[in-house]
Amino acid sequence: MKQLALLTGILFLLLGCQSAADLDTPPEILYGQDICDECSMIINETRYAASYVTTTGEVRRFDGIGDMLLYDYKQHEQVHVYWVHDFNSEEWLLADKATFVQNSALPTPMGWGLIAFADPAAAADYVAANGGSTATLADLQQLFASGAVDPTTLHDAVIHHDENTQAQP
């Protein structure tokens, strides 16, 4: 009986973790079924969904970029890679390569108003047409680390980004 329990535990451990080779592969999200690790809402919209993979291979899934950043800030996990979707193509992209747009008028899950673009020019075009501001992943992480950011205050944060500036809370 003890051997069966041990084998069952090992099987669950192996099934629950991604292999090292999978750490750099975008995660699978079952839209309409998977729930956000931060807010427990069902993840429905590809263009807003985000994820990260910890250094131990655990996958976290989120209905929006803001929820991912908040969860990451609160949990202090060792993150191997962050993933977001390009707003236009809905393809996965590495978050550290993305240009983010924050616009409080965007109807994103949980009201964060954050979207990502693979092409910085597309992000700039979006801001020119719709308003908002651009940021990098590091800029956004700095805003969350300041402790002053939540869905009701993000639109009040000033996000300035170019090669010479960082986000300012």
C-alpha positions, 0 to 999 in steps of 0.5 A: 500500500505504501508503495502504491501511494509513493508511485502515485505521488511520483506520477502526480509530481511528474505530470505537474511539472514541465520538463526543462525543454518545455520552459521556453515554450508558450503554455497552453491555455484552455480558453473558456475553461482555465482560470486566472491564478490571480482573480480566479475568473475564467480566461476567455480572451486570447489577446489579453491572456498572459502567463509565466513559467517558474524556474521549477517549471510551474505554469501560471495563467492569467486573464490579463497582463495586470493580473500576471504582474500583480500575482508575480509581485505578491508571490515573489516566485523565481520566474524563468519566462513571461509570456503575453499575446500580441494585441493584433495577431494574438500570437504568444510573444516573450514579454521582455520583447513586447511593448506594452500600452496602458490605456484606462479606456481599454475594456481589459479583464479586471480593468488594468487597461494593459495590452502588448505589441510585438512591434513597437511601431504598432504600439506607437500607432495605437497610442497615437490613435487611441491615447495611452502610454507605452512601457516595457516589462521592466517599467511595469514591474517597477510600477507594481514594485512601488506598491501604488498600482492597482486597477483603480490607480494604474491610469493615474500612474505616469508611464514614460519610456524611452532609452533614457527614462524609467517608469515613474509612479 
